[in-house]
Amino acid sequence: MRIAIDAMGGDLAPRAVVEGALEAVKGCACEVILVGDKEIIKDEIEKLGGARGLPIFIKDAPEMIGMNEHPVNALRKKRNSSIRKAVEQVKKGKARAVVSAGNTGAVMVAAKILFGTLEGVSRPGIAVTLPGRRGPFLLIDAGANIGSRPENLLEFAIMGHLYAKHLMAKENPRIGLLSIGEEEIKGDGLIRTSFQLLRRATQLNFVGNVEAKEIFNNFADVVVCDGLVGNLTLKVGEAAASLMAYYLKQEFSKDLRGKLAYLFFRKAIQRIKARTDYKEYGGAPLLGVNGICIICHGSSNAYAIRNAVKVACEFAEKRLNKKIENNLEAVKESLGLGKGFWSSIREWKDWKEAFRLRGERAGEGENEEFESGPAEEGKREEEYD
């Protein structure tokens, strides 16, 4: 299996990316294409001891997209960028998956444009694995979309269910909807309507709303939300973990007793750090695109890159995209929300009324209505960092 890696993407690139790629091919049965400036990559490989006998290939891409560049503009101007060329390797069938720690927006835009979306998926979502009290759980969407609609959250739930089942070994994943309260009446129109939609999807193990304070208690195996909310949740969690690490360091280095205490607790602290470190999970898949795209944290080190390659290989081996296509439309059809329904809705008033009628046909006796309509035709639906 061959994986394309954006060698120039990330705060620690190219050294950390190249080192991670070398570790990946030594530890698993895969081949790697390092995409970026050919001379720089060769130089880094030599500094790391060379790659003689290892299945490492290089694809020259002399341009690089910076972290602060506008994704769409950068991809248009830099057609030989490492991000674009890495995604193209998958598009052309030369690699099974792409891994990048570069500009997240640019990676998402490139993947969506070049791969397209899977049949039945209106918007892809970033699925991030986070630590919980009783093991890891999945958060989706973690930043690919702003202004999601209820059917988008339904799609996220289905894709998250399949990912948790096949790649996280959750037999019957519990699906939770991130909200400001446990009661079904809590939240805005998006959350309340999504609640009713998810409740009707009997193929999913929907456990209701989950508050932000409960997500790390493993109330749900998959937590579903809009990308804006998900990204804020993710970054607040990272900041809180960093703050606690800072406080511990202060206390242990304050005086001699603290330093002695650290000697006794060092191994326990290291175990805690490992359980909460994003590097352990490698990268986050962009679920819903017609290809495999793993997005890594911008500050990923070699260990994180190696783990991201492992995630990409597992994703491909489980043929998750095919499972998503097979299950997505089936769930929608059972709710009366299949292709024919959505394609027939053009105006907000018709869309709203059609869903109300579908709700009555489902036998629930409820008249839930959307409180936020679809984006205007031609208007960009996704916004990126």
C-alpha positions, 0 to 999 in steps of 0.5 A: 500500500502506497501513501502520499505524504506532504513533506513540506507541511507542518511547523516541524517540516520537512525534518519531522515529516521525513523522519516520520515517513522513514519510521512508518515504512520500517514499522508497517507494510507500506510504501511512501511517496514524499511530496515536496522540494526534491533536493530538500527531501533528499538532503533530509533523508541523508541527514537521517541516515539514508533510505537504502532498501526502504520503499521511499519515493520522492515526487517533486513539488517546488512550491509550498503553501504557508499556514497563513495563506488563503486556501483557495487562492493559494491552490489556484496560484501554486499549482505545483504546491506539495499539498496539491501534488500529494492529493493528486497522487491519490486522484491519479491512483498512484497512492491509496491515501494522502497525509498532511500536517500543512494548511488545513484549509488548503488540504480540505479544499484540495481533497474536496475539489480533486476527490469529490464527495462520496455518493450521498454525502453533501459535506465532508467532516473532520473526525478527530479522536479525543481521549476520554475517561474510559477510552478514546471517542470521536468528535465530528465535525471538528472544523470542515464546515460552518453553518451546517444543516440537520441532514449534514449532522445526520451524515456526520453521525452515520460516518462517525458510527462506521468509523467508530465501529470499524476502526475503533472497535466499538460494536454499537457506537453510542451517538451523541449530539453536542448541545447546551443541555441534555433535554431535547428542547435545548439548543438552537433550531439546528440542534433541536431539529437534528435531535428529531432526525437522529432519533428517527434513525433507528439504525443508529444508537442515538443516546441524545444530547450531550453537554460539553462538560460530559464529552470526556466522560464517554457519555457517547462514542461519537459526538456530532456537531457543526464544524465551528462548535467542534473546532472551538471544543477541540481547541479549548480542550487542547488549551485546558490540557496545556494549562494543567501541564503548565501548573504541574510543571510549576509546582514540581519545580517550585522547591526541593520537595517538588523536585523530589516528588517528581522523581516518584511520580514521573512515570505516572505523569508520563503515562497521563501525558501519553493518554492525552497527547494528540500525537498518539492518534496521528491524524484526523480523517476527512470523512465523506470525500471520495478518497482517503485524506488524513489531516494532522496537527500543524505541530506534528512531530515524527511520531505523530506522522508515523501514526497518521500513516498507520491510520491511513493504512487502516482506513484503506484496509477496512474499505471504510468509504465503500461502507459509508456509501452503502449505509448512508443512503439506506439510512436516509431512505428509511427516513424518507430523506433520500435522493429524490427528496432533497433534489426536489427541494429548491426553495426554503418554504418548500423544503420546510413544508416537505420535511414537516410532511415527511415527519408526519409520514414517519408516524411520529405525530410531530411537526418539527421544522428547520429554523435555518434554511439552506445556503443561497445557490452559488454561495460558498458553504464551507469556510476554513481557518 
